[in-house]
Amino acid sequence: MPVRKLPCTTGGLDSYDKVAEYQLKLEALNSFGGVSNSNTNWTKVSRVYCNLKTGNGTEVYRAKQVESDTDAVVTMAWNSKTDAFDATGRFVIKGKTYNILFAVNENDDDAKMIFGCRRTH
């Protein structure tokens, strides 16, 4: 039986209408005993609903500074699972990959997580 996707809202303007798959890279040793740099060693950790905003520019303001490497902002509800997401992982949203550059618990009130991301090709 198919599962129906319902958008989640926080009561504000954010609507969590996309599904993000959070992935972590597994560090595998190659035949020489070094860490493999293969791009295929990513494993799914979790799936959560989110909001994705991409910009036509590459600047996002955070903490009154310009983050020039960011071209997408992923927002999701805070919970103990999303609080553990950090810049060692990446999101896959609708088949597109976004490397996490920074993670912020907005206002430190445990309501919303904001991730600055860079889309990879």
N, CA, C and O atoms as CSV, one atom per row, in Angstrom:
chain,resi,resn,atom,element,x,y,z
A,1,MET,N,N,0.839,-1.167,0.000
A,1,MET,CA,C,0.000,0.000,0.000
A,1,MET,C,C,0.893,1.243,0.000
A,1,MET,O,O,1.760,1.357,0.866
A,2,PRO,N,N,0.714,2.184,-0.944
A,2,PRO,CA,C,1.577,3.368,-0.999
A,2,PRO,C,C,1.344,4.289,0.188
A,2,PRO,O,O,0.244,4.370,0.736
A,3,VAL,N,N,2.415,4.980,0.570
A,3,VAL,CA,C,2.347,5.934,1.668
A,3,VAL,C,C,2.099,7.313,1.087
A,3,VAL,O,O,2.796,7.730,0.163
A,4,ARG,N,N,1.131,8.014,1.608
A,4,ARG,CA,C,0.819,9.357,1.144
A,4,ARG,C,C,1.686,10.371,1.867
A,4,ARG,O,O,1.756,10.361,3.096
A,5,LYS,N,N,2.349,11.248,1.119
A,5,LYS,CA,C,3.226,12.252,1.698
A,5,LYS,C,C,2.411,13.478,2.092
A,5,LYS,O,O,1.741,14.075,1.250
A,6,LEU,N,N,2.463,13.846,3.340
A,6,LEU,CA,C,1.775,15.032,3.821
A,6,LEU,C,C,2.804,16.086,4.202
A,6,LEU,O,O,3.760,15.774,4.912
A,7,PRO,N,N,2.634,17.333,3.746
A,7,PRO,CA,C,3.586,18.367,4.123
A,7,PRO,C,C,3.450,18.720,5.602
A,7,PRO,O,O,2.348,18.744,6.150
A,8,CYS,N,N,4.573,18.989,6.228
A,8,CYS,CA,C,4.589,19.386,7.636
A,8,CYS,C,C,4.832,20.884,7.694
A,8,CYS,O,O,5.554,21.425,6.857
A,9,THR,N,N,4.256,21.546,8.645
A,9,THR,CA,C,4.518,22.967,8.824
A,9,THR,C,C,4.832,23.226,10.281
A,9,THR,O,O,4.446,22.466,11.169
A,10,THR,N,N,5.537,24.311,10.503
A,10,THR,CA,C,5.892,24.687,11.867
A,10,THR,C,C,5.003,25.807,12.370
A,10,THR,O,O,5.265,26.391,13.422
A,11,GLY,N,N,3.963,26.104,11.631
A,11,GLY,CA,C,3.081,27.183,12.028
A,11,GLY,C,C,3.510,28.505,11.429
A,11,GLY,O,O,2.789,29.497,11.535
A,12,GLY,N,N,4.682,28.532,10.796
A,12,GLY,CA,C,5.181,29.744,10.163
A,12,GLY,C,C,5.084,29.623,8.652
A,12,GLY,O,O,4.161,29.005,8.123
A,13,LEU,N,N,6.039,30.213,7.974
A,13,LEU,CA,C,6.033,30.205,6.517
A,13,LEU,C,C,6.704,28.969,5.933
A,13,LEU,O,O,6.565,28.703,4.739
A,14,ASP,N,N,7.428,28.209,6.752
A,14,ASP,CA,C,8.141,27.052,6.236
A,14,ASP,C,C,7.206,25.874,6.047
A,14,ASP,O,O,6.445,25.516,6.946
A,15,SER,N,N,7.270,25.284,4.880
A,15,SER,CA,C,6.519,24.072,4.598
A,15,SER,C,C,7.523,22.999,4.223
A,15,SER,O,O,8.275,23.160,3.262
A,16,TYR,N,N,7.541,21.922,4.962
A,16,TYR,CA,C,8.496,20.847,4.715
A,16,TYR,C,C,7.881,19.889,3.700
A,16,TYR,O,O,7.233,18.907,4.062
A,17,ASP,N,N,8.099,20.197,2.418
A,17,ASP,CA,C,7.433,19.487,1.341
A,17,ASP,C,C,8.343,18.566,0.539
A,17,ASP,O,O,7.898,17.968,-0.441
A,18,LYS,N,N,9.595,18.440,0.927
A,18,LYS,CA,C,10.529,17.555,0.232
A,18,LYS,C,C,11.109,16.545,1.220
A,18,LYS,O,O,11.149,16.787,2.426
A,19,VAL,N,N,11.553,15.420,0.691
A,19,VAL,CA,C,12.183,14.406,1.525
A,19,VAL,C,C,13.683,14.459,1.292
A,19,VAL,O,O,14.151,14.354,0.159
A,20,ALA,N,N,14.432,14.625,2.379
A,20,ALA,CA,C,15.896,14.650,2.307
A,20,ALA,C,C,16.434,13.354,2.886
A,20,ALA,O,O,16.011,12.904,3.951
A,21,GLU,N,N,17.359,12.777,2.175
A,21,GLU,CA,C,18.050,11.595,2.675
A,21,GLU,C,C,19.421,12.045,3.170
A,21,GLU,O,O,20.242,12.530,2.391
A,22,TYR,N,N,19.662,11.880,4.470
A,22,TYR,CA,C,20.958,12.256,5.053
A,22,TYR,C,C,21.889,11.060,4.916
A,22,TYR,O,O,21.541,9.943,5.301
A,23,GLN,N,N,23.082,11.304,4.362
A,23,GLN,CA,C,24.047,10.238,4.145
A,23,GLN,C,C,25.373,10.581,4.804
A,23,GLN,O,O,25.757,11.747,4.890
A,24,LEU,N,N,26.064,9.550,5.265
A,24,LEU,CA,C,27.424,9.681,5.789
A,24,LEU,C,C,28.351,8.824,4.948
A,24,LEU,O,O,27.956,7.781,4.427
A,25,LYS,N,N,29.583,9.276,4.824
A,25,LYS,CA,C,30.564,8.529,4.044
A,25,LYS,C,C,31.242,7.492,4.928
A,25,LYS,O,O,31.730,7.800,6.015
A,26,LEU,N,N,31.262,6.273,4.446
A,26,LEU,CA,C,31.965,5.210,5.150
A,26,LEU,C,C,33.430,5.266,4.758
A,26,LEU,O,O,33.760,5.353,3.575
A,27,GLU,N,N,34.291,5.218,5.733
A,27,GLU,CA,C,35.717,5.217,5.440
A,27,GLU,C,C,36.181,3.777,5.294
A,27,GLU,O,O,36.268,3.033,6.270
A,28,ALA,N,N,36.474,3.403,4.068
A,28,ALA,CA,C,36.933,2.046,3.786
A,28,ALA,C,C,38.422,2.083,3.474
A,28,ALA,O,O,38.914,3.037,2.871
A,29,LEU,N,N,39.123,1.059,3.881
A,29,LEU,CA,C,40.550,0.976,3.578
A,29,LEU,C,C,40.739,0.335,2.213
A,29,LEU,O,O,40.075,-0.645,1.875
A,30,ASN,N,N,41.662,0.906,1.428
A,30,ASN,CA,C,41.957,0.312,0.134
A,30,ASN,C,C,42.990,-0.799,0.309
A,30,ASN,O,O,43.394,-1.097,1.433
A,31,SER,N,N,43.414,-1.405,-0.782
A,31,SER,CA,C,44.320,-2.556,-0.703
A,31,SER,C,C,45.697,-2.190,-0.158
A,31,SER,O,O,46.463,-3.074,0.227
A,32,PHE,N,N,46.021,-0.889,-0.120
A,32,PHE,CA,C,47.309,-0.454,0.417
A,32,PHE,C,C,47.203,-0.029,1.878
A,32,PHE,O,O,48.195,0.407,2.463
A,33,GLY,N,N,46.030,-0.146,2.472
A,33,GLY,CA,C,45.840,0.215,3.870
A,33,GLY,C,C,45.479,1.674,4.085
A,33,GLY,O,O,45.314,2.102,5.227
A,34,GLY,N,N,45.354,2.450,3.012
A,34,GLY,CA,C,44.963,3.854,3.121
A,34,GLY,C,C,43.455,3.997,3.025
A,34,GLY,O,O,42.750,3.063,2.644
A,35,VAL,N,N,42.975,5.177,3.376
A,35,VAL,CA,C,41.536,5.436,3.312
A,35,VAL,C,C,41.141,5.647,1.858
A,35,VAL,O,O,41.754,6.445,1.149
A,36,SER,N,N,40.128,4.936,1.425
A,36,SER,CA,C,39.648,5.037,0.054
A,36,SER,C,C,38.911,6.352,-0.152
A,36,SER,O,O,38.096,6.747,0.682
A,37,ASN,N,N,39.193,7.026,-1.254
A,37,ASN,CA,C,38.525,8.286,-1.566
A,37,ASN,C,C,37.395,8.103,-2.561
A,37,ASN,O,O,36.988,9.060,-3.220
A,38,SER,N,N,36.892,6.909,-2.676
A,38,SER,CA,C,35.818,6.623,-3.618
A,38,SER,C,C,34.558,7.382,-3.224
A,38,SER,O,O,34.254,7.536,-2.041
A,39,ASN,N,N,33.835,7.848,-4.224
A,39,ASN,CA,C,32.593,8.579,-3.979
A,39,ASN,C,C,31.407,7.636,-3.833
A,39,ASN,O,O,30.271,8.096,-3.721
A,40,THR,N,N,31.644,6.341,-3.833
A,40,THR,CA,C,30.544,5.375,-3.752
A,40,THR,C,C,30.341,4.832,-2.346
A,40,THR,O,O,29.486,3.968,-2.151
A,41,ASN,N,N,31.090,5.303,-1.370
A,41,ASN,CA,C,31.017,4.757,-0.013
A,41,ASN,C,C,30.037,5.515,0.883
A,41,ASN,O,O,30.216,5.526,2.101
A,42,TRP,N,N,29.012,6.146,0.319
A,42,TRP,CA,C,28.025,6.864,1.115
A,42,TRP,C,C,26.906,5.909,1.505
A,42,TRP,O,O,26.471,5.085,0.700
A,43,THR,N,N,26.446,6.026,2.740
A,43,THR,CA,C,25.359,5.177,3.212
A,43,THR,C,C,24.246,6.033,3.810
A,43,THR,O,O,24.508,7.046,4.458
A,44,LYS,N,N,23.000,5.611,3.585
A,44,LYS,CA,C,21.844,6.347,4.101
A,44,LYS,C,C,21.754,6.169,5.605
A,44,LYS,O,O,21.835,5.055,6.121
A,45,VAL,N,N,21.585,7.286,6.300
A,45,VAL,CA,C,21.433,7.266,7.749
A,45,VAL,C,C,19.985,7.522,8.137
A,45,VAL,O,O,19.450,6.869,9.033
A,46,SER,N,N,19.351,8.479,7.458
A,46,SER,CA,C,18.004,8.876,7.858
A,46,SER,C,C,17.302,9.577,6.702
A,46,SER,O,O,17.946,10.085,5.784
A,47,ARG,N,N,15.969,9.598,6.758
A,47,ARG,CA,C,15.163,10.364,5.815
A,47,ARG,C,C,14.237,11.264,6.608
A,47,ARG,O,O,13.563,10.809,7.533
A,48,VAL,N,N,14.198,12.553,6.245
A,48,VAL,CA,C,13.374,13.524,6.951
A,48,VAL,C,C,12.729,14.484,5.943
A,48,VAL,O,O,13.225,14.661,4.830
A,49,TYR,N,N,11.623,15.094,6.355
A,49,TYR,CA,C,10.995,16.132,5.534
A,49,TYR,C,C,11.739,17.442,5.727
A,49,TYR,O,O,12.211,17.748,6.822
A,50,CYS,N,N,11.842,18.225,4.629
A,50,CYS,CA,C,12.597,19.472,4.699
A,50,CYS,C,C,12.027,20.496,3.726
A,50,CYS,O,O,11.115,20.212,2.949
A,51,ASN,N,N,12.590,21.683,3.795
A,51,ASN,CA,C,12.333,22.749,2.848
A,51,ASN,C,C,13.662,23.077,2.192
A,51,ASN,O,O,14.671,23.227,2.881
A,52,LEU,N,N,13.679,23.191,0.871
A,52,LEU,CA,C,14.901,23.478,0.128
A,52,LEU,C,C,14.755,24.808,-0.575
A,52,LEU,O,O,13.804,25.024,-1.325
A,53,LYS,N,N,15.715,25.715,-0.327
A,53,LYS,CA,C,15.736,26.997,-1.024
A,53,LYS,C,C,17.079,27.114,-1.717
A,53,LYS,O,O,18.131,27.112,-1.078
A,54,THR,N,N,17.024,27.217,-3.041
A,54,THR,CA,C,18.251,27.415,-3.799
A,54,THR,C,C,18.285,28.850,-4.272
A,54,THR,O,O,17.244,29.448,-4.546
A,55,GLY,N,N,19.478,29.400,-4.368
A,55,GLY,CA,C,19.621,30.786,-4.791
A,55,GLY,C,C,20.262,30.869,-6.155
A,55,GLY,O,O,20.992,29.969,-6.571
A,56,ASN,N,N,19.982,31.958,-6.847
A,56,ASN,CA,C,20.653,32.153,-8.111
A,56,ASN,C,C,22.030,32.767,-7.908
A,56,ASN,O,O,22.862,32.750,-8.814
A,57,GLY,N,N,22.268,33.307,-6.725
A,57,GLY,CA,C,23.588,33.779,-6.359
A,57,GLY,C,C,24.236,32.748,-5.461
A,57,GLY,O,O,23.671,31.678,-5.234
A,58,THR,N,N,25.408,33.055,-4.951
A,58,THR,CA,C,26.085,32.083,-4.093
A,58,THR,C,C,26.380,32.665,-2.715
A,58,THR,O,O,27.323,32.241,-2.047
A,59,GLU,N,N,25.579,33.630,-2.293
A,59,GLU,CA,C,25.825,34.216,-0.980
A,59,GLU,C,C,24.640,33.997,-0.070
A,59,GLU,O,O,23.494,34.225,-0.457
A,60,VAL,N,N,24.921,33.555,1.142
A,60,VAL,CA,C,23.906,33.388,2.174
A,60,VAL,C,C,24.440,34.083,3.414
A,60,VAL,O,O,25.608,33.915,3.764
A,61,TYR,N,N,23.600,34.860,4.082
A,61,TYR,CA,C,24.035,35.566,5.272
A,61,TYR,C,C,23.743,34.734,6.509
A,61,TYR,O,O,22.627,34.250,6.694
A,62,ARG,N,N,24.748,34.570,7.348
A,62,ARG,CA,C,24.552,33.900,8.637
A,62,ARG,C,C,25.488,34.556,9.630
A,62,ARG,O,O,26.637,34.862,9.310
A,63,ALA,N,N,25.006,34.762,10.793
A,63,ALA,CA,C,25.777,35.403,11.860
A,63,ALA,C,C,26.404,36.705,11.375
A,63,ALA,O,O,27.545,37.026,11.709
A,64,LYS,N,N,25.632,37.453,10.574
A,64,LYS,CA,C,26.053,38.751,10.052
A,64,LYS,C,C,27.328,38.666,9.221
A,64,LYS,O,O,28.084,39.634,9.137
A,65,GLN,N,N,27.567,37.505,8.605
A,65,GLN,CA,C,28.710,37.325,7.710
A,65,GLN,C,C,28.213,36.671,6.428
A,65,GLN,O,O,27.173,36.013,6.419
A,66,VAL,N,N,28.953,36.855,5.364
A,66,VAL,CA,C,28.581,36.257,4.087
A,66,VAL,C,C,29.248,34.895,3.962
A,66,VAL,O,O,30.462,34.769,4.120
A,67,GLU,N,N,28.446,33.885,3.680
A,67,GLU,CA,C,28.965,32.531,3.437
A,67,GLU,C,C,28.939,32.346,1.923
A,67,GLU,O,O,27.901,31.992,1.364
A,68,SER,N,N,30.063,32.578,1.256
A,68,SER,CA,C,30.079,32.666,-0.200
A,68,SER,C,C,30.040,31.317,-0.901
A,68,SER,O,O,29.752,31.272,-2.097
A,69,ASP,N,N,30.313,30.220,-0.213
A,69,ASP,CA,C,30.310,28.916,-0.862
A,69,ASP,C,C,28.939,28.256,-0.861
A,69,ASP,O,O,28.774,27.188,-1.451
A,70,THR,N,N,27.971,28.855,-0.225
A,70,THR,CA,C,26.653,28.244,-0.067
A,70,THR,C,C,25.754,28.604,-1.239
A,70,THR,O,O,25.640,29.777,-1.594
A,71,ASP,N,N,25.111,27.604,-1.849
A,71,ASP,CA,C,24.143,27.917,-2.897
A,71,ASP,C,C,22.777,27.286,-2.640
A,71,ASP,O,O,21.887,27.370,-3.486
A,72,ALA,N,N,22.607,26.654,-1.478
A,72,ALA,CA,C,21.305,26.092,-1.105
A,72,ALA,C,C,21.174,26.103,0.412
A,72,ALA,O,O,22.156,25.933,1.134
A,73,VAL,N,N,19.951,26.305,0.882
A,73,VAL,CA,C,19.666,26.266,2.309
A,73,VAL,C,C,18.575,25.229,2.536
A,73,VAL,O,O,17.500,25.303,1.941
A,74,VAL,N,N,18.862,24.265,3.399
A,74,VAL,CA,C,17.909,23.212,3.743
A,74,VAL,C,C,17.438,23.473,5.170
A,74,VAL,O,O,18.248,23.606,6.088
A,75,THR,N,N,16.123,23.543,5.344
A,75,THR,CA,C,15.527,23.800,6.655
A,75,THR,C,C,14.654,22.614,7.028
A,75,THR,O,O,13.920,22.082,6.195
A,76,MET,N,N,14.739,22.204,8.289
A,76,MET,CA,C,13.898,21.098,8.766
A,76,MET,C,C,13.608,21.282,10.247
A,76,MET,O,O,14.299,22.024,10.945
A,77,ALA,N,N,12.583,20.601,10.706
A,77,ALA,CA,C,12.237,20.664,12.119
A,77,ALA,C,C,13.343,20.030,12.949
A,77,ALA,O,O,13.936,19.029,12.547
A,78,TRP,N,N,13.618,20.620,14.114
A,78,TRP,CA,C,14.625,20.074,15.011
A,78,TRP,C,C,14.054,18.857,15.729
A,78,TRP,O,O,12.898,18.864,16.152
A,79,ASN,N,N,14.854,17.829,15.861
A,79,ASN,CA,C,14.592,16.720,16.775
A,79,ASN,C,C,15.939,16.083,17.083
A,79,ASN,O,O,16.958,16.506,16.538
A,80,SER,N,N,15.959,15.092,17.932
A,80,SER,CA,C,17.244,14.511,18.337
A,80,SER,C,C,17.989,13.898,17.153
A,80,SER,O,O,19.217,13.814,17.170
A,81,LYS,N,N,17.257,13.471,16.131
A,81,LYS,CA,C,17.883,12.893,14.937
A,81,LYS,C,C,18.532,13.990,14.095
A,81,LYS,O,O,19.697,13.866,13.716
A,82,THR,N,N,17.791,15.068,13.794
A,82,THR,CA,C,18.337,16.124,12.938
A,82,THR,C,C,19.406,16.943,13.659
A,82,THR,O,O,20.256,17.550,13.007
A,83,ASP,N,N,19.379,16.970,14.981
A,83,ASP,CA,C,20.402,17.687,15.741
A,83,ASP,C,C,21.779,17.042,15.548
A,83,ASP,O,O,22.802,17.712,15.693
A,84,ALA,N,N,21.807,15.757,15.227
A,84,ALA,CA,C,23.072,15.053,15.032
A,84,ALA,C,C,23.639,15.234,13.617
A,84,ALA,O,O,24.785,14.858,13.370
A,85,PHE,N,N,22.858,15.802,12.682
A,85,PHE,CA,C,23.356,16.022,11.322
A,85,PHE,C,C,24.425,17.110,11.359
A,85,PHE,O,O,24.241,18.140,12.008
A,86,ASP,N,N,25.531,16.887,10.671
A,86,ASP,CA,C,26.600,17.888,10.652
A,86,ASP,C,C,27.285,17.906,9.290
A,86,ASP,O,O,26.839,17.246,8.351
A,87,ALA,N,N,28.369,18.665,9.193
A,87,ALA,CA,C,29.047,18.885,7.916
A,87,ALA,C,C,29.832,17.675,7.423
A,87,ALA,O,O,30.456,17.749,6.364
A,88,THR,N,N,29.822,16.572,8.149
A,88,THR,CA,C,30.481,15.366,7.645
A,88,THR,C,C,29.571,14.607,6.690
A,88,THR,O,O,30.009,13.663,6.032
A,89,GLY,N,N,28.311,15.013,6.612
A,89,GLY,CA,C,27.358,14.300,5.770
A,89,GLY,C,C,26.889,15.118,4.594
A,89,GLY,O,O,27.408,16.198,4.314
A,90,ARG,N,N,25.897,14.581,3.909
A,90,ARG,CA,C,25.298,15.262,2.767
A,90,ARG,C,C,23.835,14.889,2.682
A,90,ARG,O,O,23.396,13.904,3.275
A,91,PHE,N,N,23.071,15.695,1.929
A,91,PHE,CA,C,21.670,15.416,1.672
A,91,PHE,C,C,21.499,15.032,0.209
A,91,PHE,O,O,22.180,15.566,-0.666
A,92,VAL,N,N,20.591,14.107,-0.048
A,92,VAL,CA,C,20.153,13.814,-1.408
A,92,VAL,C,C,18.671,14.141,-1.436
A,92,VAL,O,O,17.869,13.523,-0.736
A,93,ILE,N,N,18.315,15.137,-2.269
A,93,ILE,CA,C,16.937,15.604,-2.371
A,93,ILE,C,C,16.536,15.566,-3.841
A,93,ILE,O,O,17.138,16.240,-4.676
A,94,LYS,N,N,15.519,14.774,-4.145
A,94,LYS,CA,C,15.042,14.615,-5.529
A,94,LYS,C,C,16.179,14.265,-6.482
A,94,LYS,O,O,16.244,14.789,-7.594
A,95,GLY,N,N,17.070,13.383,-6.049
A,95,GLY,CA,C,18.150,12.907,-6.895
A,95,GLY,C,C,19.345,13.834,-7.007
A,95,GLY,O,O,20.316,13.505,-7.689
A,96,LYS,N,N,19.296,14.992,-6.347
A,96,LYS,CA,C,20.400,15.949,-6.383
A,96,LYS,C,C,21.133,15.903,-5.052
A,96,LYS,O,O,20.515,15.762,-3.997
A,97,THR,N,N,22.456,16.023,-5.109
A,97,THR,CA,C,23.286,15.899,-3.919
A,97,THR,C,C,23.720,17.269,-3.423
A,97,THR,O,O,24.163,18.113,-4.204
A,98,TYR,N,N,23.589,17.484,-2.113
A,98,TYR,CA,C,23.973,18.747,-1.472
A,98,TYR,C,C,24.923,18.442,-0.315
A,98,TYR,O,O,24.513,17.841,0.678
A,99,ASN,N,N,26.173,18.847,-0.432
A,99,ASN,CA,C,27.138,18.675,0.655
A,99,ASN,C,C,26.872,19.723,1.723
A,99,ASN,O,O,26.686,20.898,1.405
A,100,ILE,N,N,26.854,19.316,2.975
A,100,ILE,CA,C,26.581,20.229,4.084
A,100,ILE,C,C,27.847,20.995,4.434
A,100,ILE,O,O,28.903,20.402,4.656
A,101,LEU,N,N,27.732,22.315,4.482
A,101,LEU,CA,C,28.854,23.171,4.863
A,101,LEU,C,C,28.768,23.605,6.320
A,101,LEU,O,O,29.786,23.704,7.005
A,102,PHE,N,N,27.544,23.865,6.794
A,102,PHE,CA,C,27.357,24.237,8.197
A,102,PHE,C,C,25.952,23.868,8.640
A,102,PHE,O,O,25.041,23.754,7.820
A,103,ALA,N,N,25.787,23.685,9.928
A,103,ALA,CA,C,24.492,23.370,10.528
A,103,ALA,C,C,24.257,24.320,11.690
A,103,ALA,O,O,25.151,24.554,12.503
A,104,VAL,N,N,23.040,24.869,11.765
A,104,VAL,CA,C,22.708,25.827,12.816
A,104,VAL,C,C,21.367,25.453,13.438
A,104,VAL,O,O,20.389,25.228,12.724
A,105,ASN,N,N,21.323,25.386,14.767
A,105,ASN,CA,C,20.070,25.251,15.497
A,105,ASN,C,C,19.556,26.671,15.677
A,105,ASN,O,O,20.033,27.406,16.541
A,106,GLU,N,N,18.572,27.060,14.851
A,106,GLU,CA,C,18.133,28.449,14.822
A,106,GLU,C,C,17.693,28.934,16.202
A,106,GLU,O,O,16.838,28.319,16.840
A,107,ASN,N,N,18.269,30.014,16.646
A,107,ASN,CA,C,17.973,30.658,17.932
A,107,ASN,C,C,18.206,29.747,19.133
A,107,ASN,O,O,17.796,30.084,20.243
A,108,ASP,N,N,18.847,28.614,18.939
A,108,ASP,CA,C,19.091,27.645,20.011
A,108,ASP,C,C,17.833,27.287,20.784
A,108,ASP,O,O,17.891,27.004,21.981
A,109,ASP,N,N,16.689,27.300,20.094
A,109,ASP,CA,C,15.443,26.988,20.798
A,109,ASP,C,C,14.898,25.603,20.441
A,109,ASP,O,O,13.756,25.280,20.767
A,110,ASP,N,N,15.715,24.786,19.771
A,110,ASP,CA,C,15.333,23.416,19.429
A,110,ASP,C,C,14.008,23.346,18.684
A,110,ASP,O,O,13.165,22.501,18.987
A,111,ALA,N,N,13.824,24.232,17.708
A,111,ALA,CA,C,12.610,24.205,16.891
A,111,ALA,C,C,12.931,23.952,15.425
A,111,ALA,O,O,12.199,23.234,14.745
A,112,LYS,N,N,14.027,24.541,14.930
A,112,LYS,CA,C,14.334,24.437,13.517
A,112,LYS,C,C,15.843,24.322,13.304
A,112,LYS,O,O,16.629,25.009,13.955
A,113,MET,N,N,16.234,23.437,12.377
A,113,MET,CA,C,17.634,23.292,11.970
A,113,MET,C,C,17.800,23.890,10.580
A,113,MET,O,O,16.960,23.693,9.702
A,114,ILE,N,N,18.890,24.621,10.393
A,114,ILE,CA,C,19.200,25.231,9.101
A,114,ILE,C,C,20.569,24.724,8.663
A,114,ILE,O,O,21.528,24.743,9.435
A,115,PHE,N,N,20.648,24.270,7.409
A,115,PHE,CA,C,21.890,23.743,6.861
A,115,PHE,C,C,22.271,24.534,5.612
A,115,PHE,O,O,21.477,24.660,4.680
A,116,GLY,N,N,23.478,25.058,5.604
A,116,GLY,CA,C,24.015,25.683,4.404
A,116,GLY,C,C,24.678,24.598,3.578
A,116,GLY,O,O,25.490,23.833,4.098
A,117,CYS,N,N,24.344,24.521,2.300
A,117,CYS,CA,C,24.816,23.415,1.467
A,117,CYS,C,C,25.387,23.913,0.149
A,117,CYS,O,O,25.118,25.033,-0.286
A,118,ARG,N,N,26.169,23.066,-0.464
A,118,ARG,CA,C,26.712,23.298,-1.794
A,118,ARG,C,C,26.295,22.119,-2.667
A,118,ARG,O,O,26.592,20.965,-2.357
A,119,ARG,N,N,25.607,22.426,-3.755
A,119,ARG,CA,C,25.164,21.355,-4.655
A,119,ARG,C,C,26.342,20.830,-5.459
A,119,ARG,O,O,27.140,21.604,-5.988
A,120,THR,N,N,26.445,19.513,-5.546
A,120,THR,CA,C,27.496,18.885,-6.339
A,120,THR,C,C,26.897,18.396,-7.650
A,120,THR,O,O,25.687,18.194,-7.753
A,121,HIS,N,N,27.738,18.212,-8.632
A,121,HIS,CA,C,27.235,17.803,-9.953
A,121,HIS,C,C,27.601,16.398,-10.265
A,121,HIS,O,O,27.259,15.894,-11.335
